[in-house]
Amino acid sequence: MKYDLLRAVDNGANIQDMDLRVVDYARVSTGSREQRKSFENQLDTYRQMIEDNPNWSYAGTYSDEAVTGTKAHLRGGFQQMIADAQAGLFDLIIVKDVARFARNIKECLVYKDRLKSCGVMVWFVKENINSFRTSDEMMLQFMALGAEMEAKSARSRTKIVFEQGIQKGKVYGNSKILGYTKDHCKLVVDEEEAEIVRLIFELYVHQRMGLRRIAKELAERGITRKDGTQIPT
């Protein structure tokens, strides 16, 4: 059956006219408001696309929110989708574009081939690439390479912004630095928590306690952050 489907699609058959069990996959890399909106749009758009086709049966949605596309093993939704594909639970995966599927060319092609081997095709809607069409192979490789290069470029831009911020005395990212608060990306000493930092220094340097022992000591003394959360060491 899977080889018949593969040959039919490769020979030009329209997947819209086929009786298929279809799932959709959505992913965004951050939890920002814009990305959240994109995530919801992906879920709504492709679920509706499946349900609007009388030949298709909706077989589920897989998703990963605020997870990088460069490392597939970190994407729980993606890995579950691969496992279910290998179990024969569906025939077609709909995904917005190649970058949503993977931002690593090697992983993109490896997982595409793994899905193909178990009779599951992937349709990348934006580029109109179908993983079962031999004629789309080169374009898929090109788009996967582009997605990887863009991911590397984004990381480089972020690194530059962080380095420039450091030079200007600004700190981006983590807002829960013990002993400090952040005011417009600048660290301001929090005197109440600074006392805890001094205590940790004393326990570590002068009393030669290990990190686990320090954590236990702080817990036994009932010392926490101002918001009541425990202090990891």
C-alpha positions as CSV (number, residue, x, y, z in Angstrom):
1,M,0.0,0.0,0.0
2,K,2.7,2.5,1.0
3,Y,4.6,1.8,-2.3
4,D,1.5,2.3,-4.3
5,L,0.9,5.7,-2.6
6,L,4.6,6.7,-3.2
7,R,4.4,5.8,-6.9
8,A,1.1,7.5,-7.4
9,V,2.3,10.8,-5.9
10,D,5.6,10.6,-7.7
11,N,3.7,10.1,-10.9
12,G,1.7,13.3,-10.4
13,A,-1.4,12.2,-8.5
14,N,-3.1,15.0,-6.6
15,I,-3.0,14.3,-2.8
16,Q,-6.1,16.4,-2.4
17,D,-8.1,13.7,-4.2
18,M,-6.7,10.8,-2.2
19,D,-8.3,9.1,0.9
20,L,-5.6,9.9,3.5
21,R,-5.3,10.0,7.2
22,V,-3.7,13.4,7.8
23,V,-2.0,15.2,10.7
24,D,-0.5,18.6,11.0
25,Y,2.7,19.7,12.8
26,A,3.3,23.2,14.2
27,R,6.3,24.7,15.8
28,V,7.6,28.1,17.0
29,S,11.0,28.7,18.6
30,T,10.1,31.3,21.3
31,G,7.2,32.1,23.6
32,S,6.9,35.7,22.5
33,R,3.5,37.2,21.7
34,E,4.2,37.3,18.0
35,Q,5.4,33.7,18.0
36,R,2.4,32.6,20.0
37,K,0.1,34.2,17.5
38,S,2.0,32.4,14.7
39,F,1.7,29.1,16.6
40,E,-2.1,29.5,17.0
41,N,-2.4,30.4,13.3
42,Q,-0.6,27.3,12.3
43,L,-2.8,25.1,14.4
44,D,-6.0,26.7,13.2
45,T,-5.1,26.9,9.5
46,Y,-3.9,23.4,8.9
47,R,-6.5,21.7,11.1
48,Q,-9.1,23.5,9.1
49,M,-7.4,22.6,5.8
50,I,-7.6,18.9,6.7
51,E,-11.3,19.1,7.9
52,D,-12.3,21.0,4.7
53,N,-11.1,18.2,2.5
54,P,-13.8,15.5,2.2
55,N,-11.2,12.9,1.2
56,W,-9.1,13.4,4.2
57,S,-9.6,12.2,7.8
58,Y,-8.1,14.2,10.6
59,A,-5.7,12.0,12.6
60,G,-4.2,14.5,15.0
61,T,-2.0,17.5,15.7
62,Y,1.6,17.5,16.9
63,S,3.3,20.6,18.1
64,D,6.3,22.1,19.8
65,E,6.1,25.6,21.3
66,A,9.2,27.6,22.2
67,V,11.6,24.9,21.0
68,T,14.4,25.3,18.6
69,G,14.1,23.6,15.2
70,T,17.8,22.8,15.0
71,K,17.8,19.9,17.4
72,A,15.1,17.3,16.8
73,H,15.7,15.3,19.9
74,L,14.6,18.3,22.0
75,R,11.2,18.4,20.4
76,G,8.8,16.1,22.2
77,G,5.9,16.7,19.8
78,F,8.1,16.0,16.8
79,Q,9.5,12.8,18.2
80,Q,6.0,11.5,19.1
81,M,4.9,12.2,15.6
82,I,7.8,10.2,14.2
83,A,7.0,7.3,16.5
84,D,3.3,7.4,15.5
85,A,4.2,7.5,11.9
86,Q,6.3,4.4,12.3
87,A,3.4,2.8,14.0
88,G,1.3,3.4,10.9
89,L,-1.2,5.8,12.4
90,F,-1.4,8.3,9.5
91,D,-0.3,8.8,5.9
92,L,0.4,12.5,5.5
93,I,1.9,15.3,7.6
94,I,1.1,18.9,6.7
95,V,3.5,21.5,7.9
96,K,3.7,25.2,7.1
97,D,7.2,25.2,5.7
98,V,10.5,23.5,5.8
99,A,11.8,25.7,8.7
100,R,8.9,24.5,10.9
101,F,9.9,20.9,10.2
102,A,13.6,21.4,10.8
103,R,16.3,24.0,10.8
104,N,19.1,21.5,10.3
105,I,19.5,20.1,6.8
106,K,20.9,16.8,8.0
107,E,18.0,16.1,10.4
108,C,15.5,17.4,7.8
109,L,16.6,14.9,5.2
110,V,17.1,12.0,7.7
111,Y,13.6,12.3,9.1
112,K,12.1,12.8,5.7
113,D,13.7,9.6,4.6
114,R,12.6,7.8,7.8
115,L,9.0,8.9,7.3
116,K,9.2,7.9,3.6
117,S,10.4,4.4,4.5
118,C,7.3,3.8,6.6
119,G,4.9,5.2,3.9
120,V,4.3,8.7,5.4
121,M,4.7,11.7,3.2
122,V,5.3,15.3,4.3
123,W,3.7,18.3,2.5
124,F,5.5,21.6,3.1
125,V,2.6,24.0,2.2
126,K,4.4,27.3,1.7
127,E,7.0,25.8,-0.7
128,N,4.5,23.2,-2.1
129,I,7.1,20.5,-1.7
130,N,6.0,16.9,-1.3
131,S,8.5,14.5,0.2
132,F,7.2,11.7,-2.1
133,R,8.0,13.6,-5.3
134,T,11.4,12.9,-6.8
135,S,11.2,16.2,-8.6
136,D,11.0,18.0,-5.3
137,E,14.2,16.5,-3.8
138,M,16.6,19.2,-4.9
139,M,14.2,22.0,-3.8
140,L,13.8,20.4,-0.4
141,Q,17.6,20.2,0.1
142,F,17.9,23.8,-0.9
143,M,15.2,25.0,1.4
144,A,16.5,22.9,4.3
145,L,20.0,24.4,3.8
146,G,18.5,27.9,3.7
147,A,16.6,27.2,7.0
148,E,19.8,26.1,8.7
149,M,21.8,29.1,7.4
150,E,19.1,31.4,8.7
151,A,19.1,29.8,12.1
152,K,22.9,30.2,12.3
153,S,22.6,33.8,11.2
154,A,19.9,34.5,13.9
155,R,22.2,33.0,16.5
156,S,25.1,35.2,15.3
157,R,22.9,38.3,15.5
158,T,21.7,37.5,19.0
159,K,25.4,37.0,20.1
160,I,26.3,40.4,18.7
161,V,23.4,42.0,20.5
162,F,24.4,40.4,23.8
163,E,28.1,41.4,23.3
164,Q,27.2,45.0,22.5
165,G,24.9,45.1,25.5
166,I,27.6,43.9,27.8
167,Q,29.9,46.6,26.5
168,K,27.2,49.1,27.4
169,G,26.7,47.6,30.8
170,K,23.4,45.9,29.8
171,V,22.4,42.4,30.6
172,Y,19.9,40.5,28.4
173,G,18.1,37.2,29.1
174,N,17.8,35.8,32.6
175,S,16.0,38.2,34.9
176,K,16.4,36.0,38.1
177,I,20.1,36.6,38.9
178,L,20.4,36.1,42.7
179,G,21.4,39.3,44.4
180,Y,20.3,41.6,41.6
181,T,17.2,43.0,39.9
182,K,17.1,44.3,36.4
183,D,16.2,47.9,35.4
184,H,16.1,48.5,31.7
185,C,18.7,45.7,31.1
186,K,21.0,47.1,33.8
187,L,21.8,45.1,36.9
188,V,20.9,46.7,40.2
189,V,22.1,45.2,43.5
190,D,19.3,43.9,45.6
191,E,20.6,44.3,49.1
192,E,18.3,41.8,50.7
193,E,19.3,39.0,48.3
194,A,22.9,40.2,48.3
195,E,23.2,39.0,51.9
196,I,22.4,35.5,50.7
197,V,25.1,35.7,48.0
198,R,27.6,36.8,50.7
199,L,26.5,33.8,52.8
200,I,26.9,31.4,50.0
201,F,30.4,32.8,49.3
202,E,31.2,32.3,53.0
203,L,30.0,28.8,53.1
204,Y,31.8,27.8,49.9
205,V,35.1,29.6,50.4
206,H,35.7,29.6,54.1
207,Q,33.7,26.6,55.3
208,R,34.5,24.6,52.1
209,M,31.0,23.3,51.7
210,G,30.0,21.8,48.4
211,L,27.1,23.0,46.3
212,R,24.7,20.4,47.5
213,R,25.6,21.0,51.1
214,I,25.1,24.7,50.7
215,A,21.7,24.1,49.2
216,K,20.7,21.9,52.1
217,E,22.1,24.5,54.6
218,L,20.0,27.3,53.0
219,A,16.9,25.1,53.0
220,E,17.4,24.2,56.7
221,R,17.8,27.8,57.6
222,G,14.6,28.6,55.6
223,I,16.5,31.0,53.3
224,T,14.7,31.5,50.0
225,R,14.4,34.2,47.4
226,K,12.1,37.1,48.1
227,D,9.4,35.4,46.1
228,G,9.7,32.3,48.3
229,T,11.3,30.0,45.7
230,Q,14.3,27.8,46.6
231,I,17.8,28.9,45.7
232,P,19.5,26.6,43.3
233,T,23.2,26.2,43.6
